[in-house]
Amino acid sequence: MEKNHQPSPPDTTLVYAVDQRNAYAMMISLSSALEQSNGLAGVCVLYSGNDQERVSRHLQRTCGEISFRLINAIDELQRLKGRALPLGTIGDVAYLKFLVPEFVETPRAVFLDADTIVLSDLRGLYEQALHGRPVGAVQDWLVPTVLCQNSPIRDYLDQVDDQPYLNSGVMVMDIERLRRLDLLSEAAKYRGIKVRYSDQDLYNLLLMGNWTAVDPVWNYPIDSTLVEVSRREQHDQLWSERKICHYMGTKKPWIFPFNIRSANRDFVACRQRSSLRYWIPTPLSPSSLRYYAGYARRKFGNEF
């Protein structure tokens, strides 16, 4: 019987996967994580975007004495696209999560989406017992199970028992187990299907029943409209206990007018402490313009 492995802090790397659209948010998230956590082995950023040198300078300033790696992931992302992965609505950069085992050498990694703010020592997360499973994550607040009515993957599941549906925005990864699973090879069976949440849907298809649920305070959605109605009372009760805030959806706290909402005060306070001036690498790049045009259409309608 396997013993529950609870690694010491130097066994864990903090990982992000971003492009120029959310690099600024990632810096604020990273700043919050380093404020709260001691003893991480290092930081690894898979970056598929322009302005690599500028991002590297900001990383050096933010990480201080903590070692970091900035991986130019443009070629890696093209390699992933060549596999004809499921067609999602979030963006291809999200699939870079599947490459984490290729670049992380520590036994464990904590993966955070860029739109998160850490309010507690990550030790409480990366020391979670995974019970022999490759990933620890929080059950999604909006899509609780793979067969529920609003599950984006239910149509691709035949004759299976209902299982919890994970949110991939915050994950503890057992790197060696993920290497052995080789999820990208397994993903071939879902090539070209249409999914709503990109990498998250694919993780749920590939790891169904093979991941460990962690306390929901480690992935707390700020926007309560992204919480299933039956769970909103629990959501309200856990507000004071939240350990990682997740700004899911389109109401990002670094975009006006959401940066002045009281619910986003954790992000705003961390940004102010970091003294990191607002910036968007290559704001006039085609990908950045597409991102903000898409946001404007969602917010104001197609006539914008």
ChimeraX commands (.cxc) that place a marker at each C-alpha (Angstrom):
marker #1 position 0.00,0.00,0.00 radius 0.5
marker #1 position 1.36,3.37,-0.98 radius 0.5
marker #1 position 2.06,5.83,1.79 radius 0.5
marker #1 position 0.66,9.32,1.43 radius 0.5
marker #1 position 3.62,11.33,0.23 radius 0.5
marker #1 position 3.75,14.82,1.68 radius 0.5
marker #1 position 6.79,16.51,0.17 radius 0.5
marker #1 position 8.93,19.13,1.84 radius 0.5
marker #1 position 8.73,22.62,0.31 radius 0.5
marker #1 position 11.83,22.29,-1.94 radius 0.5
marker #1 position 10.05,19.47,-3.77 radius 0.5
marker #1 position 7.50,21.80,-5.34 radius 0.5
marker #1 position 7.57,24.21,-8.30 radius 0.5
marker #1 position 4.99,26.93,-8.94 radius 0.5
marker #1 position 3.90,26.92,-12.60 radius 0.5
marker #1 position 1.96,29.26,-14.90 radius 0.5
marker #1 position 1.12,29.06,-18.62 radius 0.5
marker #1 position 0.34,32.43,-20.22 radius 0.5
marker #1 position 0.63,34.62,-23.28 radius 0.5
marker #1 position 0.85,38.40,-23.64 radius 0.5
marker #1 position -2.86,38.85,-22.89 radius 0.5
marker #1 position -2.56,37.72,-19.27 radius 0.5
marker #1 position 1.14,38.13,-18.48 radius 0.5
marker #1 position 0.42,41.17,-16.31 radius 0.5
marker #1 position -2.20,39.27,-14.29 radius 0.5
marker #1 position 0.25,36.40,-13.87 radius 0.5
marker #1 position 2.81,38.76,-12.33 radius 0.5
marker #1 position 0.28,39.92,-9.74 radius 0.5
marker #1 position -0.74,36.33,-9.00 radius 0.5
marker #1 position 2.89,35.31,-8.63 radius 0.5
marker #1 position 3.56,38.25,-6.34 radius 0.5
marker #1 position 0.69,37.15,-4.09 radius 0.5
marker #1 position 1.96,33.56,-4.02 radius 0.5
marker #1 position 5.49,34.58,-3.05 radius 0.5
marker #1 position 4.13,36.94,-0.40 radius 0.5
marker #1 position 2.33,34.09,1.30 radius 0.5
marker #1 position 4.56,31.07,0.69 radius 0.5
marker #1 position 8.02,30.11,1.88 radius 0.5
marker #1 position 10.32,27.43,0.56 radius 0.5
marker #1 position 9.12,26.85,-2.99 radius 0.5
marker #1 position 11.80,25.24,-5.13 radius 0.5
marker #1 position 11.24,27.70,-7.94 radius 0.5
marker #1 position 8.90,29.20,-10.51 radius 0.5
marker #1 position 8.32,28.03,-14.07 radius 0.5
marker #1 position 6.42,30.11,-16.63 radius 0.5
marker #1 position 5.43,28.65,-19.99 radius 0.5
marker #1 position 5.09,31.80,-22.09 radius 0.5
marker #1 position 3.65,31.82,-25.59 radius 0.5
marker #1 position 3.87,35.45,-26.55 radius 0.5
marker #1 position 6.00,38.42,-27.53 radius 0.5
marker #1 position 8.19,40.62,-25.34 radius 0.5
marker #1 position 10.04,37.71,-23.76 radius 0.5
marker #1 position 12.79,39.99,-22.46 radius 0.5
marker #1 position 10.38,42.33,-20.73 radius 0.5
marker #1 position 8.55,39.44,-19.08 radius 0.5
marker #1 position 11.89,38.02,-17.95 radius 0.5
marker #1 position 12.86,41.33,-16.31 radius 0.5
marker #1 position 9.58,41.46,-14.42 radius 0.5
marker #1 position 10.00,37.86,-13.32 radius 0.5
marker #1 position 13.50,38.57,-12.03 radius 0.5
marker #1 position 12.24,41.53,-10.06 radius 0.5
marker #1 position 9.23,39.65,-8.65 radius 0.5
marker #1 position 11.01,36.39,-7.79 radius 0.5
marker #1 position 14.04,37.97,-6.13 radius 0.5
marker #1 position 16.18,35.10,-4.80 radius 0.5
marker #1 position 13.69,32.44,-5.91 radius 0.5
marker #1 position 14.93,30.70,-9.05 radius 0.5
marker #1 position 12.70,30.92,-12.12 radius 0.5
marker #1 position 12.53,29.58,-15.66 radius 0.5
marker #1 position 10.83,31.42,-18.49 radius 0.5
marker #1 position 10.11,28.90,-21.24 radius 0.5
marker #1 position 9.57,30.25,-24.73 radius 0.5
marker #1 position 6.54,28.09,-25.47 radius 0.5
marker #1 position 5.60,29.41,-28.91 radius 0.5
marker #1 position 7.02,26.35,-30.68 radius 0.5
marker #1 position 5.55,24.05,-28.04 radius 0.5
marker #1 position 2.11,25.54,-28.58 radius 0.5
marker #1 position 2.41,25.00,-32.31 radius 0.5
marker #1 position 3.36,21.39,-31.59 radius 0.5
marker #1 position 0.21,21.02,-29.49 radius 0.5
marker #1 position -1.94,22.54,-32.21 radius 0.5
marker #1 position -0.48,20.00,-34.60 radius 0.5
marker #1 position -2.07,17.27,-32.53 radius 0.5
marker #1 position -5.52,18.67,-33.41 radius 0.5
marker #1 position -6.63,18.90,-29.79 radius 0.5
marker #1 position -10.27,19.54,-28.86 radius 0.5
marker #1 position -11.57,22.89,-30.08 radius 0.5
marker #1 position -12.21,25.08,-27.04 radius 0.5
marker #1 position -13.41,28.61,-26.43 radius 0.5
marker #1 position -10.83,29.72,-23.85 radius 0.5
marker #1 position -7.74,29.78,-26.03 radius 0.5
marker #1 position -5.06,27.38,-27.13 radius 0.5
marker #1 position -2.52,28.61,-24.57 radius 0.5
marker #1 position -4.52,26.78,-21.88 radius 0.5
marker #1 position -3.34,23.48,-23.36 radius 0.5
marker #1 position 0.23,24.30,-22.32 radius 0.5
marker #1 position -0.71,22.85,-18.92 radius 0.5
marker #1 position -0.27,19.42,-20.44 radius 0.5
marker #1 position 3.43,20.19,-21.03 radius 0.5
marker #1 position 4.22,20.88,-17.37 radius 0.5
marker #1 position 5.74,17.38,-16.79 radius 0.5
marker #1 position 8.22,18.07,-19.61 radius 0.5
marker #1 position 9.66,21.17,-17.95 radius 0.5
marker #1 position 9.36,20.59,-14.20 radius 0.5
marker #1 position 11.99,18.50,-12.42 radius 0.5
marker #1 position 10.62,18.57,-8.88 radius 0.5
marker #1 position 8.33,15.74,-7.67 radius 0.5
marker #1 position 5.36,18.06,-7.44 radius 0.5
marker #1 position 4.10,21.23,-9.07 radius 0.5
marker #1 position 1.35,23.66,-8.17 radius 0.5
marker #1 position -0.28,25.05,-11.29 radius 0.5
marker #1 position -2.15,28.35,-11.05 radius 0.5
marker #1 position -4.14,30.16,-13.70 radius 0.5
marker #1 position -3.04,33.76,-14.19 radius 0.5
marker #1 position -6.35,35.11,-12.85 radius 0.5
marker #1 position -5.78,33.92,-9.29 radius 0.5
marker #1 position -4.67,35.63,-6.08 radius 0.5
marker #1 position -3.09,33.60,-3.28 radius 0.5
marker #1 position -4.16,34.50,0.25 radius 0.5
marker #1 position -2.57,31.64,2.21 radius 0.5
marker #1 position 0.68,29.68,2.34 radius 0.5
marker #1 position 0.70,27.27,-0.60 radius 0.5
marker #1 position 2.26,24.65,1.67 radius 0.5
marker #1 position -1.27,23.72,2.73 radius 0.5
marker #1 position -2.03,22.95,-0.91 radius 0.5
marker #1 position 1.11,21.22,-2.17 radius 0.5
marker #1 position 1.31,18.97,0.89 radius 0.5
marker #1 position -2.14,17.54,0.16 radius 0.5
marker #1 position -2.23,13.74,0.12 radius 0.5
marker #1 position -3.11,12.70,-3.44 radius 0.5
marker #1 position -3.71,9.03,-2.55 radius 0.5
marker #1 position -1.79,7.70,-5.52 radius 0.5
marker #1 position -3.54,9.89,-8.06 radius 0.5
marker #1 position -1.77,12.26,-10.47 radius 0.5
marker #1 position -3.68,15.46,-9.73 radius 0.5
marker #1 position -5.37,17.22,-6.83 radius 0.5
marker #1 position -7.95,19.89,-7.68 radius 0.5
marker #1 position -11.17,21.50,-6.52 radius 0.5
marker #1 position -14.51,20.22,-7.75 radius 0.5
marker #1 position -15.84,22.85,-10.12 radius 0.5
marker #1 position -18.33,25.23,-8.55 radius 0.5
marker #1 position -20.52,25.57,-11.64 radius 0.5
marker #1 position -20.22,22.09,-13.20 radius 0.5
marker #1 position -20.15,19.70,-10.23 radius 0.5
marker #1 position -20.19,16.39,-12.14 radius 0.5
marker #1 position -19.36,15.09,-15.60 radius 0.5
marker #1 position -22.96,14.04,-16.29 radius 0.5
marker #1 position -24.81,17.00,-14.74 radius 0.5
marker #1 position -27.14,19.02,-16.92 radius 0.5
marker #1 position -24.64,21.79,-17.68 radius 0.5
marker #1 position -21.63,19.52,-18.16 radius 0.5
marker #1 position -19.79,20.39,-21.40 radius 0.5
marker #1 position -18.56,16.82,-21.85 radius 0.5
marker #1 position -21.62,14.72,-21.09 radius 0.5
marker #1 position -22.30,14.09,-24.80 radius 0.5
marker #1 position -18.92,12.39,-25.14 radius 0.5
marker #1 position -19.47,9.94,-22.29 radius 0.5
marker #1 position -21.25,6.64,-22.83 radius 0.5
marker #1 position -22.22,4.17,-20.14 radius 0.5
marker #1 position -20.15,5.69,-17.35 radius 0.5
marker #1 position -20.99,6.39,-13.73 radius 0.5
marker #1 position -21.26,10.04,-12.78 radius 0.5
marker #1 position -18.03,11.47,-11.37 radius 0.5
marker #1 position -16.96,14.87,-9.97 radius 0.5
marker #1 position -15.80,17.42,-12.54 radius 0.5
marker #1 position -12.56,19.24,-11.67 radius 0.5
marker #1 position -11.61,22.87,-12.21 radius 0.5
marker #1 position -8.15,23.02,-13.78 radius 0.5
marker #1 position -7.36,26.60,-12.68 radius 0.5
marker #1 position -5.61,25.40,-9.51 radius 0.5
marker #1 position -3.96,21.98,-9.48 radius 0.5
marker #1 position -1.41,20.02,-7.48 radius 0.5
marker #1 position 0.48,17.78,-9.89 radius 0.5
marker #1 position 2.39,14.59,-9.19 radius 0.5
marker #1 position 4.91,15.04,-11.97 radius 0.5
marker #1 position 6.14,11.44,-12.26 radius 0.5
marker #1 position 2.64,10.00,-12.36 radius 0.5
marker #1 position 1.65,12.47,-15.07 radius 0.5
marker #1 position 4.70,11.51,-17.11 radius 0.5
marker #1 position 3.73,7.84,-16.92 radius 0.5
marker #1 position 0.15,8.59,-17.95 radius 0.5
marker #1 position 1.26,10.57,-21.06 radius 0.5
marker #1 position -2.07,12.37,-21.28 radius 0.5
marker #1 position -1.32,14.00,-24.63 radius 0.5
marker #1 position -1.12,10.60,-26.29 radius 0.5
marker #1 position -4.35,9.58,-24.63 radius 0.5
marker #1 position -5.96,12.79,-25.88 radius 0.5
marker #1 position -5.80,11.54,-29.47 radius 0.5
marker #1 position -9.18,9.86,-29.09 radius 0.5
marker #1 position -10.79,13.29,-28.59 radius 0.5
marker #1 position -9.08,14.94,-31.53 radius 0.5
marker #1 position -11.18,17.68,-33.10 radius 0.5
marker #1 position -14.20,17.51,-30.80 radius 0.5
marker #1 position -15.74,20.80,-29.66 radius 0.5
marker #1 position -15.52,21.62,-25.97 radius 0.5
marker #1 position -16.43,24.66,-23.89 radius 0.5
marker #1 position -13.56,24.90,-21.42 radius 0.5
marker #1 position -10.57,23.72,-23.51 radius 0.5
marker #1 position -7.96,22.08,-21.28 radius 0.5
marker #1 position -10.38,21.71,-18.36 radius 0.5
marker #1 position -12.80,19.59,-20.35 radius 0.5
marker #1 position -9.93,17.51,-21.67 radius 0.5
marker #1 position -8.52,16.92,-18.17 radius 0.5
marker #1 position -11.95,15.72,-17.07 radius 0.5
marker #1 position -12.25,13.35,-20.01 radius 0.5
marker #1 position -8.78,11.91,-19.40 radius 0.5
marker #1 position -8.72,11.82,-15.59 radius 0.5
marker #1 position -12.34,10.95,-14.85 radius 0.5
marker #1 position -12.35,9.25,-11.45 radius 0.5
marker #1 position -8.55,9.50,-11.23 radius 0.5
marker #1 position -7.97,12.74,-9.35 radius 0.5
marker #1 position -8.20,13.82,-5.72 radius 0.5
marker #1 position -10.59,16.53,-4.52 radius 0.5
marker #1 position -9.07,19.22,-2.29 radius 0.5
marker #1 position -10.80,21.76,-0.06 radius 0.5
marker #1 position -12.81,24.25,-2.18 radius 0.5
marker #1 position -11.22,27.21,-0.37 radius 0.5
marker #1 position -8.15,26.56,-2.57 radius 0.5
marker #1 position -10.06,27.62,-5.70 radius 0.5
marker #1 position -12.69,30.14,-4.70 radius 0.5
marker #1 position -14.61,31.87,-7.54 radius 0.5
marker #1 position -15.15,35.57,-6.91 radius 0.5
marker #1 position -18.05,35.87,-9.36 radius 0.5
marker #1 position -20.98,34.15,-7.61 radius 0.5
marker #1 position -22.89,33.89,-10.88 radius 0.5
marker #1 position -20.38,31.18,-11.82 radius 0.5
marker #1 position -21.50,29.07,-8.88 radius 0.5
marker #1 position -24.28,26.51,-9.20 radius 0.5
marker #1 position -27.40,27.77,-7.44 radius 0.5
marker #1 position -27.50,24.86,-4.98 radius 0.5
marker #1 position -23.96,25.67,-3.83 radius 0.5
marker #1 position -24.24,29.45,-3.40 radius 0.5
marker #1 position -24.96,29.21,0.32 radius 0.5
marker #1 position -21.75,27.20,0.80 radius 0.5
marker #1 position -19.95,29.75,-1.39 radius 0.5
marker #1 position -21.12,32.61,0.83 radius 0.5
marker #1 position -20.11,30.75,4.00 radius 0.5
marker #1 position -16.56,30.15,2.74 radius 0.5
marker #1 position -15.84,33.79,1.81 radius 0.5
marker #1 position -13.87,34.45,5.00 radius 0.5
marker #1 position -11.94,31.18,4.59 radius 0.5
marker #1 position -10.88,31.60,0.95 radius 0.5
marker #1 position -7.22,30.78,0.30 radius 0.5
marker #1 position -6.98,31.28,-3.45 radius 0.5
marker #1 position -9.30,33.68,-5.26 radius 0.5
marker #1 position -10.10,32.76,-8.85 radius 0.5
marker #1 position -11.43,35.48,-11.16 radius 0.5
marker #1 position -13.17,33.16,-13.59 radius 0.5
marker #1 position -15.25,34.48,-16.45 radius 0.5
marker #1 position -14.90,37.78,-18.27 radius 0.5
marker #1 position -14.95,40.14,-15.27 radius 0.5
marker #1 position -11.18,40.32,-14.90 radius 0.5
marker #1 position -9.95,42.61,-12.12 radius 0.5
marker #1 position -7.23,44.19,-14.25 radius 0.5
marker #1 position -9.76,45.43,-16.84 radius 0.5
marker #1 position -11.86,48.56,-16.26 radius 0.5
marker #1 position -14.51,48.78,-14.83 radius 0.5
marker #1 position -14.05,45.51,-12.93 radius 0.5
marker #1 position -10.85,46.76,-11.29 radius 0.5
marker #1 position -12.95,49.03,-9.09 radius 0.5
marker #1 position -15.45,46.38,-7.92 radius 0.5
marker #1 position -15.27,45.72,-4.17 radius 0.5
marker #1 position -15.25,41.97,-4.82 radius 0.5
marker #1 position -11.91,42.38,-6.59 radius 0.5
marker #1 position -10.18,44.10,-3.69 radius 0.5
marker #1 position -7.77,41.20,-3.12 radius 0.5
marker #1 position -6.31,41.63,-6.61 radius 0.5
marker #1 position -6.21,45.42,-6.36 radius 0.5
marker #1 position -4.51,45.33,-2.94 radius 0.5
marker #1 position -1.87,42.89,-4.16 radius 0.5
marker #1 position -1.22,44.98,-7.27 radius 0.5
marker #1 position -0.71,48.04,-5.12 radius 0.5
marker #1 position 1.72,46.23,-2.81 radius 0.5
marker #1 position 3.68,44.89,-5.76 radius 0.5
marker #1 position 4.21,48.40,-7.21 radius 0.5
marker #1 position 3.97,46.77,-10.64 radius 0.5
marker #1 position 2.77,49.34,-13.13 radius 0.5
marker #1 position -0.02,48.28,-15.44 radius 0.5
marker #1 position 1.34,46.99,-18.72 radius 0.5
marker #1 position 0.35,44.74,-21.58 radius 0.5
marker #1 position 3.21,43.35,-23.68 radius 0.5
marker #1 position 2.73,44.38,-27.31 radius 0.5
marker #1 position -0.81,45.72,-26.76 radius 0.5
marker #1 position -1.31,46.22,-30.50 radius 0.5
marker #1 position -0.43,42.66,-31.44 radius 0.5
marker #1 position -3.15,40.78,-33.39 radius 0.5
marker #1 position -3.77,38.32,-30.54 radius 0.5
marker #1 position -4.19,41.11,-27.97 radius 0.5
marker #1 position -6.54,43.04,-30.24 radius 0.5
marker #1 position -8.62,39.91,-30.84 radius 0.5
marker #1 position -8.83,39.34,-27.10 radius 0.5
marker #1 position -10.09,42.83,-26.29 radius 0.5
marker #1 position -12.41,42.91,-29.30 radius 0.5
marker #1 position -13.92,39.63,-28.14 radius 0.5
marker #1 position -14.30,40.99,-24.62 radius 0.5
marker #1 position -16.01,44.12,-25.91 radius 0.5
marker #1 position -18.45,42.04,-27.97 radius 0.5
marker #1 position -19.33,39.90,-24.96 radius 0.5
marker #1 position -19.77,42.95,-22.77 radius 0.5
marker #1 position -21.50,45.40,-25.08 radius 0.5
marker #1 position -22.95,43.23,-27.83 radius 0.5
marker #1 position -22.03,42.47,-31.42 radius 0.5
marker #1 position -22.78,46.01,-32.55 radius 0.5
marker #1 position -19.58,47.24,-30.84 radius 0.5
marker link #1:1,2 radius 0.2
marker link #1:2,3 radius 0.2
marker link #1:3,4 radius 0.2
marker link #1:4,5 radius 0.2
marker link #1:5,6 radius 0.2
marker link #1:6,7 radius 0.2
marker link #1:7,8 radius 0.2
marker link #1:8,9 radius 0.2
marker link #1:9,10 radius 0.2
marker link #1:10,11 radius 0.2
marker link #1:11,12 radius 0.2
marker link #1:12,13 radius 0.2
marker link #1:13,14 radius 0.2
marker link #1:14,15 radius 0.2
marker link #1:15,16 radius 0.2
marker link #1:16,17 radius 0.2
marker link #1:17,18 radius 0.2
marker link #1:18,19 radius 0.2
marker link #1:19,20 radius 0.2
marker link #1:20,21 radius 0.2
marker link #1:21,22 radius 0.2
marker link #1:22,23 radius 0.2
marker link #1:23,24 radius 0.2
marker link #1:24,25 radius 0.2
marker link #1:25,26 radius 0.2
marker link #1:26,27 radius 0.2
marker link #1:27,28 radius 0.2
marker link #1:28,29 radius 0.2
marker link #1:29,30 radius 0.2
marker link #1:30,31 radius 0.2
marker link #1:31,32 radius 0.2
marker link #1:32,33 radius 0.2
marker link #1:33,34 radius 0.2
marker link #1:34,35 radius 0.2
marker link #1:35,36 radius 0.2
marker link #1:36,37 radius 0.2
marker link #1:37,38 radius 0.2
marker link #1:38,39 radius 0.2
marker link #1:39,40 radius 0.2
marker link #1:40,41 radius 0.2
marker link #1:41,42 radius 0.2
marker link #1:42,43 radius 0.2
marker link #1:43,44 radius 0.2
marker link #1:44,45 radius 0.2
marker link #1:45,46 radius 0.2
marker link #1:46,47 radius 0.2
marker link #1:47,48 radius 0.2
marker link #1:48,49 radius 0.2
marker link #1:49,50 radius 0.2
marker link #1:50,51 radius 0.2
marker link #1:51,52 radius 0.2
marker link #1:52,53 radius 0.2
marker link #1:53,54 radius 0.2
marker link #1:54,55 radius 0.2
marker link #1:55,56 radius 0.2
marker link #1:56,57 radius 0.2
marker link #1:57,58 radius 0.2
marker link #1:58,59 radius 0.2
marker link #1:59,60 radius 0.2
marker link #1:60,61 radius 0.2
marker link #1:61,62 radius 0.2
marker link #1:62,63 radius 0.2
marker link #1:63,64 radius 0.2
marker link #1:64,65 radius 0.2
marker link #1:65,66 radius 0.2
marker link #1:66,67 radius 0.2
marker link #1:67,68 radius 0.2
marker link #1:68,69 radius 0.2
marker link #1:69,70 radius 0.2
marker link #1:70,71 radius 0.2
marker link #1:71,72 radius 0.2
marker link #1:72,73 radius 0.2
marker link #1:73,74 radius 0.2
marker link #1:74,75 radius 0.2
marker link #1:75,76 radius 0.2
marker link #1:76,77 radius 0.2
marker link #1:77,78 radius 0.2
marker link #1:78,79 radius 0.2
marker link #1:79,80 radius 0.2
marker link #1:80,81 radius 0.2
marker link #1:81,82 radius 0.2
marker link #1:82,83 radius 0.2
marker link #1:83,84 radius 0.2
marker link #1:84,85 radius 0.2
marker link #1:85,86 radius 0.2
marker link #1:86,87 radius 0.2
marker link #1:87,88 radius 0.2
marker link #1:88,89 radius 0.2
marker link #1:89,90 radius 0.2
marker link #1:90,91 radius 0.2
marker link #1:91,92 radius 0.2
marker link #1:92,93 radius 0.2
marker link #1:93,94 radius 0.2
marker link #1:94,95 radius 0.2
marker link #1:95,96 radius 0.2
marker link #1:96,97 radius 0.2
marker link #1:97,98 radius 0.2
marker link #1:98,99 radius 0.2
marker link #1:99,100 radius 0.2
marker link #1:100,101 radius 0.2
marker link #1:101,102 radius 0.2
marker link #1:102,103 radius 0.2
marker link #1:103,104 radius 0.2
marker link #1:104,105 radius 0.2
marker link #1:105,106 radius 0.2
marker link #1:106,107 radius 0.2
marker link #1:107,108 radius 0.2
marker link #1:108,109 radius 0.2
marker link #1:109,110 radius 0.2
marker link #1:110,111 radius 0.2
marker link #1:111,112 radius 0.2
marker link #1:112,113 radius 0.2
marker link #1:113,114 radius 0.2
marker link #1:114,115 radius 0.2
marker link #1:115,116 radius 0.2
marker link #1:116,117 radius 0.2
marker link #1:117,118 radius 0.2
marker link #1:118,119 radius 0.2
marker link #1:119,120 radius 0.2
marker link #1:120,121 radius 0.2
marker link #1:121,122 radius 0.2
marker link #1:122,123 radius 0.2
marker link #1:123,124 radius 0.2
marker link #1:124,125 radius 0.2
marker link #1:125,126 radius 0.2
marker link #1:126,127 radius 0.2
marker link #1:127,128 radius 0.2
marker link #1:128,129 radius 0.2
marker link #1:129,130 radius 0.2
marker link #1:130,131 radius 0.2
marker link #1:131,132 radius 0.2
marker link #1:132,133 radius 0.2
marker link #1:133,134 radius 0.2
marker link #1:134,135 radius 0.2
marker link #1:135,136 radius 0.2
marker link #1:136,137 radius 0.2
marker link #1:137,138 radius 0.2
marker link #1:138,139 radius 0.2
marker link #1:139,140 radius 0.2
marker link #1:140,141 radius 0.2
marker link #1:141,142 radius 0.2
marker link #1:142,143 radius 0.2
marker link #1:143,144 radius 0.2
marker link #1:144,145 radius 0.2
marker link #1:145,146 radius 0.2
marker link #1:146,147 radius 0.2
marker link #1:147,148 radius 0.2
marker link #1:148,149 radius 0.2
marker link #1:149,150 radius 0.2
marker link #1:150,151 radius 0.2
marker link #1:151,152 radius 0.2
marker link #1:152,153 radius 0.2
marker link #1:153,154 radius 0.2
marker link #1:154,155 radius 0.2
marker link #1:155,156 radius 0.2
marker link #1:156,157 radius 0.2
marker link #1:157,158 radius 0.2
marker link #1:158,159 radius 0.2
marker link #1:159,160 radius 0.2
marker link #1:160,161 radius 0.2
marker link #1:161,162 radius 0.2
marker link #1:162,163 radius 0.2
marker link #1:163,164 radius 0.2
marker link #1:164,165 radius 0.2
marker link #1:165,166 radius 0.2
marker link #1:166,167 radius 0.2
marker link #1:167,168 radius 0.2
marker link #1:168,169 radius 0.2
marker link #1:169,170 radius 0.2
marker link #1:170,171 radius 0.2
marker link #1:171,172 radius 0.2
marker link #1:172,173 radius 0.2
marker link #1:173,174 radius 0.2
marker link #1:174,175 radius 0.2
marker link #1:175,176 radius 0.2
marker link #1:176,177 radius 0.2
marker link #1:177,178 radius 0.2
marker link #1:178,179 radius 0.2
marker link #1:179,180 radius 0.2
marker link #1:180,181 radius 0.2
marker link #1:181,182 radius 0.2
marker link #1:182,183 radius 0.2
marker link #1:183,184 radius 0.2
marker link #1:184,185 radius 0.2
marker link #1:185,186 radius 0.2
marker link #1:186,187 radius 0.2
marker link #1:187,188 radius 0.2
marker link #1:188,189 radius 0.2
marker link #1:189,190 radius 0.2
marker link #1:190,191 radius 0.2
marker link #1:191,192 radius 0.2
marker link #1:192,193 radius 0.2
marker link #1:193,194 radius 0.2
marker link #1:194,195 radius 0.2
marker link #1:195,196 radius 0.2
marker link #1:196,197 radius 0.2
marker link #1:197,198 radius 0.2
marker link #1:198,199 radius 0.2
marker link #1:199,200 radius 0.2
marker link #1:200,201 radius 0.2
marker link #1:201,202 radius 0.2
marker link #1:202,203 radius 0.2
marker link #1:203,204 radius 0.2
marker link #1:204,205 radius 0.2
marker link #1:205,206 radius 0.2
marker link #1:206,207 radius 0.2
marker link #1:207,208 radius 0.2
marker link #1:208,209 radius 0.2
marker link #1:209,210 radius 0.2
marker link #1:210,211 radius 0.2
marker link #1:211,212 radius 0.2
marker link #1:212,213 radius 0.2
marker link #1:213,214 radius 0.2
marker link #1:214,215 radius 0.2
marker link #1:215,216 radius 0.2
marker link #1:216,217 radius 0.2
marker link #1:217,218 radius 0.2
marker link #1:218,219 radius 0.2
marker link #1:219,220 radius 0.2
marker link #1:220,221 radius 0.2
marker link #1:221,222 radius 0.2
marker link #1:222,223 radius 0.2
marker link #1:223,224 radius 0.2
marker link #1:224,225 radius 0.2
marker link #1:225,226 radius 0.2
marker link #1:226,227 radius 0.2
marker link #1:227,228 radius 0.2
marker link #1:228,229 radius 0.2
marker link #1:229,230 radius 0.2
marker link #1:230,231 radius 0.2
marker link #1:231,232 radius 0.2
marker link #1:232,233 radius 0.2
marker link #1:233,234 radius 0.2
marker link #1:234,235 radius 0.2
marker link #1:235,236 radius 0.2
marker link #1:236,237 radius 0.2
marker link #1:237,238 radius 0.2
marker link #1:238,239 radius 0.2
marker link #1:239,240 radius 0.2
marker link #1:240,241 radius 0.2
marker link #1:241,242 radius 0.2
marker link #1:242,243 radius 0.2
marker link #1:243,244 radius 0.2
marker link #1:244,245 radius 0.2
marker link #1:245,246 radius 0.2
marker link #1:246,247 radius 0.2
marker link #1:247,248 radius 0.2
marker link #1:248,249 radius 0.2
marker link #1:249,250 radius 0.2
marker link #1:250,251 radius 0.2
marker link #1:251,252 radius 0.2
marker link #1:252,253 radius 0.2
marker link #1:253,254 radius 0.2
marker link #1:254,255 radius 0.2
marker link #1:255,256 radius 0.2
marker link #1:256,257 radius 0.2
marker link #1:257,258 radius 0.2
marker link #1:258,259 radius 0.2
marker link #1:259,260 radius 0.2
marker link #1:260,261 radius 0.2
marker link #1:261,262 radius 0.2
marker link #1:262,263 radius 0.2
marker link #1:263,264 radius 0.2
marker link #1:264,265 radius 0.2
marker link #1:265,266 radius 0.2
marker link #1:266,267 radius 0.2
marker link #1:267,268 radius 0.2
marker link #1:268,269 radius 0.2
marker link #1:269,270 radius 0.2
marker link #1:270,271 radius 0.2
marker link #1:271,272 radius 0.2
marker link #1:272,273 radius 0.2
marker link #1:273,274 radius 0.2
marker link #1:274,275 radius 0.2
marker link #1:275,276 radius 0.2
marker link #1:276,277 radius 0.2
marker link #1:277,278 radius 0.2
marker link #1:278,279 radius 0.2
marker link #1:279,280 radius 0.2
marker link #1:280,281 radius 0.2
marker link #1:281,282 radius 0.2
marker link #1:282,283 radius 0.2
marker link #1:283,284 radius 0.2
marker link #1:284,285 radius 0.2
marker link #1:285,286 radius 0.2
marker link #1:286,287 radius 0.2
marker link #1:287,288 radius 0.2
marker link #1:288,289 radius 0.2
marker link #1:289,290 radius 0.2
marker link #1:290,291 radius 0.2
marker link #1:291,292 radius 0.2
marker link #1:292,293 radius 0.2
marker link #1:293,294 radius 0.2
marker link #1:294,295 radius 0.2
marker link #1:295,296 radius 0.2
marker link #1:296,297 radius 0.2
marker link #1:297,298 radius 0.2
marker link #1:298,299 radius 0.2
marker link #1:299,300 radius 0.2
marker link #1:300,301 radius 0.2
marker link #1:301,302 radius 0.2
marker link #1:302,303 radius 0.2
marker link #1:303,304 radius 0.2
view
